[in-house]
Amino acid sequence: MIEEIKKDIPDLWMVTHYLKELDNSTSFVLSNDLSIEVFVYLNLARSFFRKAYNYGEPIWWINFLPNLMYRPIMKFDRGLNQRGLFLYQSYASYVEEVYSFRVQMVQRIRFKKPVFIIKNKEGILKSLDNIGINRMALFKDYDNTAAYIKSKHEMNSGFVIEKKRCHQQ
């Protein structure tokens, strides 16, 4: 099946034939919104969850599924500025029949890249601000614009602006 998927124009009938050998409930419908890879992934994941449910013993962690990233189409300023990217985490939930407790099989998200420990946050924020990446640019609302101006003033003047509290009588 992998060889078929890698072709420039994969044969959908052949791919679904392979999938039906694993699980006869495979859908033949490939929507225009899905790539062949996503179609295969969704059918394999559905087949796995169905078999895991019928296994009889709870399965809590799913360690073998690939990490999927999703970049939605953003048409609003904040989304465009942040260039949002999300990890898609597969899971299935059901009530175990014997003891009536909820089982939630969850995909573990694996990272191969190292975790960065930032020791000079202020320096990095200043460098980003110098190239136009800052709180005001990312979050274009009045509160964040005011917070950005306040922080710039505090940084340039050395004086901290305190919040005034309103007391009701």
LINURJO-V355956 format. One record per residue. RES is the residue in one small letter. PSI is psi in radians with two decimals (NA if undefined). D_LAST is the distance of its C-alpha to the last C-alpha in whole Angstrom. Layout:
RES:PSI:D_LAST + RES:PSI:D_LAST
This chain:
m:-0.66:74 + i:-0.72:72 + e:-0.68:75 + e:-0.72:75 + i:-0.62:71 + k:-0.24:72 + k:2.70:75 + d:-0.73:74 + i:1.57:74 + p:2.61:74 + d:1.90:75 + l:-0.65:73 + w:-0.74:75 + m:-0.75:76 + v:-0.81:73 + t:-0.53:72 + h:-0.81:75 + y:-0.75:74 + l:-0.68:71 + k:-0.46:72 + e:-0.55:75 + l:-0.69:72 + d:2.04:70 + n:0.00:71 + s:0.19:68 + t:2.36:68 + s:2.46:67 + f:-0.07:69 + v:2.02:66 + l:1.89:65 + s:2.68:63 + n:-0.33:63 + d:-0.29:59 + l:2.47:61 + s:2.88:63 + i:-0.62:66 + e:-0.77:64 + v:-0.70:61 + f:-0.83:63 + v:-0.80:65 + y:-0.85:62 + l:-0.71:60 + n:-0.70:63 + l:-0.73:64 + a:-0.76:61 + r:-0.76:61 + s:-0.77:64 + f:-0.85:63 + f:-0.65:60 + r:-0.78:62 + k:-0.64:65 + a:-0.67:62 + y:-0.72:61 + n:-0.15:64 + y:-0.63:65 + g:-0.43:64 + e:2.45:62 + p:2.42:58 + i:2.10:58 + w:-0.76:55 + w:2.39:55 + i:1.99:57 + n:-0.10:59 + f:-0.21:61 + l:2.52:60 + p:2.65:59 + n:2.28:56 + l:2.35:55 + m:2.48:53 + y:2.16:51 + r:1.78:50 + p:2.75:49 + i:2.06:49 + m:2.28:46 + k:0.06:45 + f:2.69:42 + d:-0.83:41 + r:-0.77:39 + g:-0.73:42 + l:-0.72:44 + n:-0.61:43 + q:-0.27:43 + r:1.02:46 + g:2.42:45 + l:2.28:48 + f:2.60:47 + l:2.34:49 + y:2.15:51 + q:2.02:51 + s:2.54:53 + y:2.82:52 + a:2.51:53 + s:2.44:52 + y:2.88:53 + v:2.14:53 + e:2.32:56 + e:-0.64:59 + v:-0.89:60 + y:0.00:56 + s:0.82:54 + f:2.69:52 + r:2.23:50 + v:2.28:52 + q:1.84:51 + m:2.17:54 + v:2.38:52 + q:2.27:54 + r:2.28:53 + i:2.17:52 + r:2.43:55 + f:2.34:54 + k:-0.28:57 + k:2.65:55 + p:2.78:54 + v:2.30:50 + f:2.29:49 + i:2.07:47 + i:2.14:45 + k:-0.21:45 + n:1.01:44 + k:-0.79:41 + e:-0.71:40 + g:-0.71:44 + i:-0.77:44 + l:-0.67:41 + k:-0.76:42 + s:-0.75:45 + l:-0.72:44 + d:-0.63:42 + n:-0.42:45 + i:0.25:47 + g:0.19:44 + i:1.85:42 + n:3.11:39 + r:-0.69:35 + m:-0.64:35 + a:-0.63:39 + l:-0.68:38 + f:1.62:35 + k:1.16:35 + d:2.96:31 + y:-0.70:28 + d:-0.79:27 + n:-0.57:30 + t:-0.77:31 + a:-0.73:28 + a:-0.66:28 + y:-0.81:32 + i:-0.75:31 + k:-0.80:29 + s:-0.65:31 + k:-0.74:34 + h:-0.77:32 + e:-0.69:32 + m:-0.72:35 + n:-0.61:37 + s:-0.43:35 + g:-0.05:34 + f:2.43:30 + v:2.24:28 + i:2.10:25 + e:2.64:22 + k:2.38:19 + k:2.35:16 + r:2.38:13 + c:2.20:10 + h:2.26:6 + q:2.49:4 + q:NA:0
